[in-house]
Amino acid sequence: MSESHADHETCTDHEARTDPESHTDHASRTDHESRTDDEARTDHEARPRADRRAIRVSALVLRRGAAILMVRKRGTTAYMLPGGKPEPGEAPIDTIIREVEEELGLPVAAEDLKELGTFEAPAANESDHVVIGDVFVHRGMPAGFDFDGIRVKAEIDSLAWFVPEALPDDTAALTIAPLTRAQVIPALARVEQATEGPQKTVT
């Protein structure tokens, strides 16, 4: 380990004059070693995507009044927006149409979907991965949609409706996926502010 910063400041003028590059390099090393554990963890979480495996998905925002539908996969604790990974050559909008039908038995039409954006966050269920989500918002509610008749399918274990302004804190038993909590919900809030109020839906 390199010398402490205090020891470095006591070096002689002769040392500083004869090796200026060493002085700069030492200060850099000392500053690096003085970082807190929290800063180191932040650096790890913010590593470039090239250094972390990326998962591409499409996801859907479906509203019931002020609440948003989220699902939880079997064997996990994270609730997230319905959706999933594309098949080879599949467009993002086609992915979400297929995935929602497979997971919830819910047919949606492309003309009823509006793209919210593409977002990136740490993956909820895969360590050392990031998820890149193409997110779509359903305009209103699908025709004939039965709130009480939703039946989970495929790998989905449960579903729930969450109000964005009252999301529960993450616990060992239940979490909200980082993409949903930290990226999608703030983006929805920005859109709502820009359109002067929350989107009105027919229930």
Beta strands, then each sheet from edge to edge (+ up, - down):
strand 1: 53-61
strand 2: 63-64
strand 3: 67-73
strand 4: 78-80
strand 5: 83-84
strand 6: 113-122
strand 7: 129-138
strand 8: 156-162
strand 9: 175-176
sheet 1: 5+ 1- 7- 6+
sheet 2: 2+ 3- 4+ 9+
sheet 3: 2+ 3- 8+
end
